[in-house]
Amino acid sequence: MANVAFDKHVQFSEQYISRMQQGLTELFQTGSAGGSLKFCSDLIDVRLSFRAWITEDVEAKVMPFEDALRKIGARNIVLEALPPGEERTRVVDEMYQVFSGVLELKREGQVDEEIAPRKIMSHLQELLGVQQLSRLRRAVVQAAIDALESKA
């Protein structure tokens, strides 16, 4: 069962990160907030398809990112109905503040670390033990090289 759970975590992480990277590229290229609701929906679909296998901790790490995408999309819808003026400017500022955090761009302050994609990727890598596995791989390779050199 532990092997199955690990494999499911790997599948979830790969799918989630792949869709996150694709969506971030789309947002960065178009600069349009209009696609953020579809992007968010796709990430939610990935998360829900692995609901039985992911922990509350994992959900807690990815939810702020999904919420940020939802906020961007909602503000974009509101923006379409607002005439030029102070309220529209406020909504634009709010939307782009969240948008900057999602794209990890600095705009009038620091990036919101809670929604920064690299933090989510780091968490998923930590969950899978990617760094530990890399260290083990390096240790095994080095041990094999040392063994070959001592025989030579």
N, C-alpha and C positions, 0 to 999 in steps of 0.2 A: 504494500500500500504506500509506503514511503517513496518508493521509486515512481509510482504512478503520480503521486502528489508533486514530486519534484519535476517530472516530465510536464505536467499540466502547468506548473509555474513557469517553466521554460517557454512553453507554447504561448501562454498568456503574455509574458514579457516580450517575446519576439513580435507577436501581433500588435501589441499595444505600442511598443516603441516604433515599429514600422509605420503604423498609421499616424503616430505623433509626428514623426519626421516628415512624412508626406504632407500632412496638414500644415505643419510649420512652414515648409517650403512654399506651399500654395499661398498661405497668408503673407509671407514675406514678399513673394513675387507680385501678388496682386494688390497688397495693401488694403484689400477689401475686407471689411468685417462681415459682409453678407454671407460668406461661406463658413463662418465660425459655427453656426448652428448645425450644419451638416457635419462638420468636423467633430463637434461635440457629440452628436448623435452616433457617429461611427465609433468613437472611443467608448461610449456607453455600451453599444452593442458588443464590442469586444469584451469589456469588463463583465457584462451580464452573461455572456456565453461561457464564462469561466467562474460564475458565481459560486459554484460548489467547491471550487478549489482555491480561491483566493481568500486571504484573511482580512479581518477588519483593518489591520494595520496597513495592508496594501491599499485597500479602498480609501483609507484616511489620507494616504499620500497622493493619490491620483484625483480625488474629488475636488480639491481646490482648483486644479488645472481645468477640469471639466466645467466647474462653476464659472471660472473666468471666461471661458469660451461662450458659455450661455449668456453671461452678462454682456459681453461684446455684441452678440447677436441681438439680444433684446434691446439694447441701447440703439443699435442700428435701425431696428424697426421703428422705435420711438422717434429717432432722428428724421426719418422720412416724412413724418407728419408735422414736424415743427417748422414754423417760419423762422427766418433769420431773427436773431435777438439773443438776449442774455440766456434764456433757458436752453436754446439750441447750443450756444457756446459751452454751457455747463455740461450738457450731455456729451458733446464732442470731447471735451476735456476728460470726462470720466471714462468714456469709451477708449480713448487713446492711452490713458494711464494704465488701464487693464491690458490693452493691446500691447503696450510696451513691455509689461511684465511677462506676458506670454511669449513674446519674441526675444525676451532678455535684452531689450534695448534700454538704455538709460535716458530718461526724459524727466527733467526737473526732479531729480532724486534718485534713489536707489531702486534696483529691481526688487520686486516682491519675491523673496526667496521661496515662499510657500508655493507659488505657481510656476516657478522657473522650471522649464523642461529638463534641464540638466540635473536638477535635484531629484526629479522623478526617475530619470534614467539611472542615476546613482543608487537610488533606493532599490530599484528592481535588480540591479547588478548585485547589490549587497544581499538581497533576499536569496539570490541564486548562488552566492558565494563565488562570483566571478573572479574577484581578486585573489581569493584563497586558491582557487583552481589554477589560476595563472602562476601563482608562486609555486604550487606543487609541480606544475608542468616544468617550470624552469629548474626546480630542484632535481627532478627525475632526469632531465636532459643533461644537467651538469654532472650528476652521478654517473650517467652513462659515458660521458666524455672522460671523466676522471678514471673510470674503469678501463676504457680503451687506452688512455695514455699510460696507465700503470702497466698494462700488458705489453706495450710497445717498447 
